[in-house]
Amino acid sequence: MNRLTLALDVMGGDIGPRITIPASLLALENDPMLSLILFGDSQQISPFLENIPKASLERIQIHHCTRTIDNNQGVSYALRRSKNTSMRLALEAVQHGVAQGCVSAGNTGALMGLSKILLQPLKGIARPALVSMIPTIGGEKSVMLDLGANLECSAENLYQFAIMGSIFAEHRLNLVYPRIGLLNIGVEEIKGHQFIRDAANLLEKSTALNYIGFIEGDLLLNGKADVIVCDGFSGNIALKTLEGAAKNVLSLFKEPSKHYCLKPVFWGMRYLFKTNYQRLKRINPDEYNGASLIGLTAVVVKSHGSANVNAFAHAIADAAFQARQKLPEKILAGLDRY
Amino acid sequence: MNRLTLALDVMGGDIGPRITIPASLLALENDPMLSLILFGDSQQISPFLENIPKASLERIQIHHCTRTIDNNQGVSYALRRSKNTSMRLALEAVQHGVAQGCVSAGNTGALMGLSKILLQPLKGIARPALVSMIPTIGGEKSVMLDLGANLECSAENLYQFAIMGSIFAEHRLNLVYPRIGLLNIGVEEIKGHQFIRDAANLLEKSTALNYIGFIEGDLLLNGKADVIVCDGFSGNIALKTLEGAAKNVLSLFKEPSKHYCLKPVFWGMRYLFKTNYQRLKRINPDEYNGASLIGLTAVVVKSHGSANVNAFAHAIADAAFQARQKLPEKILAGLDRY
């Protein structure tokens, strides 16, 4: 692993420094070659940096700023008033080459808008997209995009998402010739919106892409496709529905607080269902935190607004991995291939 | 309960008579005031009617026909060639007043198209919709529409879905002033498609409807809203995603076939988690089979194409309930109120 600096918007999301700073320290501990620039209110940041190991402290730089972008601000309002906010300054650090990637848990629309302005889409990319990994019930992972950056999409947009997703899956999931599916409401070619059927026609014509057809919502977790392509609205609905189902089900299988005499049975069950329980836990969105904005000239990772310490640390590690892999460069090179 | 006759398309879906006929017999057993007219190939139907109680047999009428509508046919193709198909004949029986409702597991698009032509939308309804119940993790139920009948929707369409869904929930869930939520990708008023934000404005102005705001995919199972309103594409994606998640999770908790010595632990677990397991099972789509086409002059229930005997019997019972409750008449009356 080579040395790497990431810029962190530590004020974003519902969470702020009490989550982002402990997460930063965890990420630094796990990755000795990583340095972080923290953009945010130093008064709020400092209390969390007391009594930490020197080895971590010397890889942290604080860039004090007090302005932030609110989660509820509309994109255009937020962009106009973005000067000197923690999010904009973090992205500017990447723009000026001071950092090699950015992580924020802030307003997704603003992050997307600012990233497009400051970091620019890759040459040839019409619409950068929000991509994330989702678990499969067999213990593997799939890649899904777009998850909310582009509500209205054309067939050509979906086709480009497929290219970007395929390259992302090749590197992130270590696959060759990943299987690409289009999210739709049926597997027959007569089903769904016209732009999805047109995208299917485009993908079928490509020999470089491994397009396998439409995939319905009930098979998202089944690993039928390595890359699931959809418009941002449907993708966001599907992903959040999955997350909600997983969280609800996991909540039903928490350790009983009452019935002490039954605790041995609970632990027996845990043992018996160890593998299954691990699989179930893997569907937990915390383990899948960190959606990436791809199609930009640099790495930008969007953390869940409600991330916990582990989840935000995971998003930082994800950004570091992508920056070291030079994913933006690989996507740019891949655009010519397809 | 009063006497009631339903028309069944027993050839539809991936399933055919080997599922639909045993399901019909189960429905007749459970509902002594119900009669059924079975539309389909009598040669395929008859073997399943041997040795059945006379009390059931005399409430069955077979209308022989050999033509069917294929699941993969496009809607306009299917409609043009629908003459004398089991689906069309079943709907014509309702049109002519021979039956008071129809159940089919066949091609959803064709069923919708034929229903609109033969049974007509209610006066004032621009778009009939596909509605179903979904479980909540707390053991209650919510109503969700549209689930695939209308891929492209306007704000006015969503507003009418809200009215129909509200009346449906009043009767089907026995509620007063049901809470209505709009499915969206955020709870802020700046989020999502314009037509959804416009629908929110319309709903906010209505004092007769209990509109509570946007609801995201991760809260679908949480009973935050009694009626969840969405366009048909998003609704179908969300519902199938829920179903897939539920089926996958339930499959992880099946009884172990190996490890006989651990079976007592398994049963102990079942006992310990009895309530939770029951709740989990309740998310099983089999228990929620039967989406209804509402906004028509008569009751039409669409069963899952992959329904099992219990699930198809549930769809029949659902149609009987709605026909006895005179739901179409209640929706028509409700349109004036809102």
HADDOCK unambig.tbl for C-alpha pairs under 7 A between the chains (distance, minus, plus):
assign (segid A and resid 72 and name CA) (segid B and resid 188 and name CA) 6.30 0.50 0.50
assign (segid A and resid 74 and name CA) (segid B and resid 190 and name CA) 5.99 0.50 0.50
assign (segid A and resid 137 and name CA) (segid B and resid 248 and name CA) 6.85 0.50 0.50
assign (segid A and resid 151 and name CA) (segid B and resid 193 and name CA) 6.98 0.50 0.50
assign (segid A and resid 185 and name CA) (segid B and resid 233 and name CA) 6.78 0.50 0.50
assign (segid A and resid 185 and name CA) (segid B and resid 236 and name CA) 6.22 0.50 0.50
assign (segid A and resid 185 and name CA) (segid B and resid 237 and name CA) 6.22 0.50 0.50
assign (segid A and resid 188 and name CA) (segid B and resid 72 and name CA) 6.29 0.50 0.50
assign (segid A and resid 190 and name CA) (segid B and resid 74 and name CA) 6.00 0.50 0.50
assign (segid A and resid 193 and name CA) (segid B and resid 151 and name CA) 6.98 0.50 0.50
assign (segid A and resid 217 and name CA) (segid B and resid 237 and name CA) 5.19 0.50 0.50
assign (segid A and resid 217 and name CA) (segid B and resid 238 and name CA) 6.94 0.50 0.50
assign (segid A and resid 217 and name CA) (segid B and resid 240 and name CA) 4.73 0.50 0.50
assign (segid A and resid 217 and name CA) (segid B and resid 241 and name CA) 4.15 0.50 0.50
assign (segid A and resid 217 and name CA) (segid B and resid 244 and name CA) 6.85 0.50 0.50
assign (segid A and resid 218 and name CA) (segid B and resid 240 and name CA) 4.59 0.50 0.50
assign (segid A and resid 218 and name CA) (segid B and resid 241 and name CA) 4.58 0.50 0.50
assign (segid A and resid 218 and name CA) (segid B and resid 243 and name CA) 5.83 0.50 0.50
assign (segid A and resid 218 and name CA) (segid B and resid 244 and name CA) 3.69 0.50 0.50
assign (segid A and resid 218 and name CA) (segid B and resid 245 and name CA) 6.93 0.50 0.50
assign (segid A and resid 219 and name CA) (segid B and resid 244 and name CA) 5.96 0.50 0.50
assign (segid A and resid 220 and name CA) (segid B and resid 241 and name CA) 6.99 0.50 0.50
assign (segid A and resid 233 and name CA) (segid B and resid 185 and name CA) 6.78 0.50 0.50
assign (segid A and resid 234 and name CA) (segid B and resid 234 and name CA) 5.79 0.50 0.50
assign (segid A and resid 236 and name CA) (segid B and resid 185 and name CA) 6.22 0.50 0.50
assign (segid A and resid 237 and name CA) (segid B and resid 185 and name CA) 6.22 0.50 0.50
assign (segid A and resid 237 and name CA) (segid B and resid 217 and name CA) 5.19 0.50 0.50
assign (segid A and resid 237 and name CA) (segid B and resid 238 and name CA) 6.39 0.50 0.50
assign (segid A and resid 238 and name CA) (segid B and resid 217 and name CA) 6.94 0.50 0.50
assign (segid A and resid 238 and name CA) (segid B and resid 237 and name CA) 6.38 0.50 0.50
assign (segid A and resid 238 and name CA) (segid B and resid 238 and name CA) 5.55 0.50 0.50
assign (segid A and resid 238 and name CA) (segid B and resid 241 and name CA) 6.26 0.50 0.50
assign (segid A and resid 240 and name CA) (segid B and resid 217 and name CA) 4.73 0.50 0.50
assign (segid A and resid 240 and name CA) (segid B and resid 218 and name CA) 4.60 0.50 0.50
assign (segid A and resid 241 and name CA) (segid B and resid 217 and name CA) 4.16 0.50 0.50
assign (segid A and resid 241 and name CA) (segid B and resid 218 and name CA) 4.58 0.50 0.50
assign (segid A and resid 241 and name CA) (segid B and resid 220 and name CA) 6.99 0.50 0.50
assign (segid A and resid 241 and name CA) (segid B and resid 238 and name CA) 6.27 0.50 0.50
assign (segid A and resid 241 and name CA) (segid B and resid 241 and name CA) 6.71 0.50 0.50
assign (segid A and resid 241 and name CA) (segid B and resid 242 and name CA) 6.47 0.50 0.50
assign (segid A and resid 242 and name CA) (segid B and resid 241 and name CA) 6.47 0.50 0.50
assign (segid A and resid 242 and name CA) (segid B and resid 242 and name CA) 6.65 0.50 0.50
assign (segid A and resid 242 and name CA) (segid B and resid 245 and name CA) 6.57 0.50 0.50
assign (segid A and resid 243 and name CA) (segid B and resid 218 and name CA) 5.83 0.50 0.50
assign (segid A and resid 244 and name CA) (segid B and resid 217 and name CA) 6.86 0.50 0.50
assign (segid A and resid 244 and name CA) (segid B and resid 218 and name CA) 3.68 0.50 0.50
assign (segid A and resid 244 and name CA) (segid B and resid 219 and name CA) 5.98 0.50 0.50
assign (segid A and resid 245 and name CA) (segid B and resid 218 and name CA) 6.93 0.50 0.50
assign (segid A and resid 245 and name CA) (segid B and resid 242 and name CA) 6.60 0.50 0.50
assign (segid A and resid 245 and name CA) (segid B and resid 245 and name CA) 6.53 0.50 0.50
assign (segid A and resid 248 and name CA) (segid B and resid 137 and name CA) 6.87 0.50 0.50
assign (segid A and resid 252 and name CA) (segid B and resid 276 and name CA) 5.66 0.50 0.50
assign (segid A and resid 265 and name CA) (segid B and resid 265 and name CA) 6.21 0.50 0.50
assign (segid A and resid 265 and name CA) (segid B and resid 268 and name CA) 5.98 0.50 0.50
assign (segid A and resid 265 and name CA) (segid B and resid 269 and name CA) 6.17 0.50 0.50
assign (segid A and resid 266 and name CA) (segid B and resid 269 and name CA) 6.34 0.50 0.50
assign (segid A and resid 268 and name CA) (segid B and resid 265 and name CA) 5.97 0.50 0.50
assign (segid A and resid 269 and name CA) (segid B and resid 265 and name CA) 6.19 0.50 0.50
assign (segid A and resid 269 and name CA) (segid B and resid 266 and name CA) 6.33 0.50 0.50
assign (segid A and resid 269 and name CA) (segid B and resid 269 and name CA) 5.80 0.50 0.50
assign (segid A and resid 276 and name CA) (segid B and resid 252 and name CA) 5.64 0.50 0.50
